Amino acid sequence: MNYIDYEYYINFTKSRISIVEFEELVEIASRIIDTKTMERATKFDSYCDFIKDRIQKATASQVKKLVKDGGSKAIDKTNLVSESIGGYNYTKASKSEQKVETINGIEVSPMVDIYLLPTGLLNRSIRGVN
């Protein structure tokens, strides 16, 4: 399930991207939210409006991060170590220098935790099995 639609993204972020690019990126962003919440977000429809709102804001923030990082190319950029084009040079920081969380090599927006933390969806405690 994708937690936001194109209209929500545009209204929340005030950013413009093509609907085609949005459809590709919202799927990735929603799966990142699922992973961060240990699949708890998949019960979206059963949550109160506050939690739904936070899931949607986190998803929109992740889509915006993916757009900023180059769109669908953001998914494969972990293989890029350095590149040069004319006078432009880019060298990727080593993993020890990075302070950005990644999930399967995809950078996670820091806003995801900010939005999801008050919901309890990031809780990693283990409960007994019935």
SVG drawing of the C-alpha trace seen along z (x, -y; Angstrom):
<svg xmlns="http://www.w3.org/2000/svg" viewBox="-9 -25 47 43">
<polyline fill="none" stroke="black" stroke-width="0.4" points="0.0,0.0 1.2,-3.5 0.5,-5.9 0.1,-9.1 -1.1,-10.1 0.3,-12.7 -2.1,-15.5 -1.0,-14.9 2.7,-15.0 2.3,-18.3 0.2,-20.0 2.5,-18.8 6.0,-19.4 5.1,-22.3 7.4,-20.5 6.6,-19.6 7.6,-16.3 6.0,-14.4 3.3,-11.9 5.2,-9.1 8.3,-9.8 6.0,-10.2 4.4,-6.8 7.8,-5.1 9.2,-6.9 6.1,-6.6 6.3,-2.8 9.9,-2.9 9.2,-5.4 6.2,-3.4 8.4,-0.3 11.0,-2.2 8.3,-3.3 7.2,0.4 10.7,1.5 11.3,-1.3 8.1,-0.4 8.7,3.4 5.6,3.7 3.3,2.0 2.5,-0.8 0.7,1.8 -2.2,1.6 -2.7,-2.0 -6.5,-1.9 -6.8,-0.8 -4.9,-3.7 -6.2,-7.0 -5.9,-10.1 -2.8,-11.3 -0.8,-8.2 -2.1,-8.2 -1.0,-11.8 2.4,-11.0 2.8,-8.0 1.8,-10.2 4.2,-13.0 7.0,-10.5 6.3,-9.0 6.1,-12.4 9.4,-13.4 11.0,-10.2 9.7,-10.8 11.1,-14.3 14.5,-12.9 14.5,-10.5 13.8,-13.3 16.6,-15.4 19.0,-12.5 18.3,-12.1 14.9,-10.2 15.0,-6.6 18.8,-6.9 19.0,-7.4 18.4,-3.7 21.5,-2.7 23.8,-5.5 25.4,-3.5 27.6,-1.8 29.0,-5.2 32.3,-6.0 33.4,-9.0 32.8,-10.7 34.2,-13.6 32.6,-15.7 34.7,-18.5 35.7,-20.6 33.1,-18.9 34.2,-16.1 32.1,-14.1 33.5,-11.6 31.2,-9.6 31.9,-9.7 33.0,-6.4 30.4,-4.5 32.3,-5.5 32.0,-9.2 28.3,-9.1 25.8,-10.0 22.8,-9.2 20.7,-6.1 20.2,-3.8 17.9,-0.9 19.3,1.5 21.6,-1.3 18.8,-3.9 19.3,-7.0 16.4,-7.6 15.2,-11.1 15.9,-12.2 12.3,-13.6 11.0,-10.0 12.1,-9.4 10.9,-12.8 7.4,-12.1 7.2,-8.5 8.8,-8.7 5.7,-10.0 3.5,-7.2 5.2,-4.3 5.7,-2.6 9.5,-2.7 9.4,-0.8 11.7,2.2 10.7,3.8 9.8,7.5 6.5,8.7 5.8,12.3 4.3,14.7 0.8,16.0"/>
</svg>
